[in-house]
Amino acid sequence: MTDPATPRPVILRRLELSLAAWQLLAESAQTALKLPQPTDQPKGQEAGQSNGQAAVPLTEEAAAAAWAELAGLGLSPAAGEVQREWLAAVALLFAAPLTVAARATYQGTSTTSAIGLRSGRGIAVHQRQLSEATGAGTVVTGSEDLVEVTLFDEDKLWPALRRLLPPLDAVRAPAKAAPLGSTPAAVLGADTDLNALPEPADGLVRSEDANVTLSVTAAPEGGPAHVWAGMWSAKDGHLYSVRTRTAGTPDSTSTEALITEVPAGHIAHELIFAVVGGHDVLSAARAEAAR
């Protein structure tokens, strides 16, 4: 009798890099493979990046230290060179036709995760920032000089992403759909008094436990990108979907925010649904191009 094959782990490879080392790794892949720069990238003064601006060149001393760091991790055989397999891995993030962006806040920490998917493989690049909640939203006050890079199989996408999200059961639960026709717990319109919000909106605005936003982008070659996005807020073990809709008449329209309680596992369900939809978009585009 043959023993069953050992299941592949969720994470095939996990590394932690300084922002400077990540900058060199990313720039090397861009230059060698002539790749565009993705919009969701780790940012921080240490890597010469701030507020979405392009990275500035590292000093000679910082670059030497970063190349030494990459060599110690087995990613660089010599200064100025990157192992071929890691160039290919980073290319997933820069040129993948299917990408996922995740942002979350939890206990004074904000996180950004950028994921690329292609041919059954995935790469996630994750960074943490310090943040403060204000009346106008969450403000990032500092970035950690550390980037986590993980490689995984695409069929392990949710387990790979789940570990990067806030450690709450409602957020990390396995996939479960919301009941059809769920009634919003609160509807906020342009005329809503922000000083007298209905529950659960008031409690979420004042002291939510965690907030998660996800977007999935399918970008067929030569065609328009298709984007899906979702947002959730968690408080006291409950999970709420936050979405917008346009209300009114053709002559007078306004945007409303709908807050609907959903079951634990809704985030996983919506992500998986969106990724399957993204693959459908890409398959349709390939079929059309082949005609």
GILIN-V769440 format. One record per backbone hydrogen bond with DSSP energy under -0.5 kcal/mol. NH is the residue of the N-H (numbers start at 1). CO is the residue of the C=O. If there is no record, write none. Layout:
# GILIN-V769440
NH;CO
NH;CO
This chain:
# GILIN-V769440
12;10
12;151
13;151
15;149
17;147
22;18
23;19
24;20
25;21
26;22
27;23
28;24
29;25
30;26
31;27
32;28
33;29
34;30
35;30
41;39
44;49
47;44
48;45
49;44
53;50
56;48
63;59
64;60
65;61
66;62
67;63
68;64
69;65
70;66
71;67
72;68
73;69
74;71
75;70
76;70
81;78
83;75
86;83
87;83
88;84
89;85
90;86
91;87
92;88
92;89
93;89
93;90
94;90
95;91
96;92
98;117
99;217
100;115
101;215
102;113
103;213
104;111
105;211
106;109
107;209
109;106
110;129
111;104
112;127
113;102
114;125
115;100
116;123
117;98
118;121
121;118
122;152
123;116
124;150
125;114
126;148
127;112
128;146
129;110
130;142
131;108
132;139
134;137
137;134
139;132
141;130
142;130
144;128
146;144
147;17
148;126
149;15
149;147
150;124
151;13
152;122
154;120
156;153
157;154
160;156
161;157
162;158
163;159
164;161
165;161
165;162
168;166
171;168
172;168
173;169
176;265
182;179
185;259
186;259
188;257
189;187
192;189
194;192
196;193
201;198
202;198
204;200
205;201
206;202
207;203
208;204
209;234
210;234
211;105
212;232
213;103
214;230
215;101
216;228
217;99
218;226
219;97
219;217
220;218
220;224
223;220
226;218
228;216
230;214
232;212
233;240
234;210
235;238
238;235
239;262
240;233
241;260
242;231
243;241
243;258
245;256
247;245
247;254
249;252
252;249
254;247
256;245
257;188
258;243
258;256
259;186
259;257
260;241
260;258
262;239
265;170
266;263
269;265
270;266
271;267
272;268
273;269
274;270
275;271
276;272
277;273
278;274
279;275
280;276
281;277
282;278
283;279
284;280
285;281
286;282
287;283
288;284
289;285
290;286
291;287
291;288
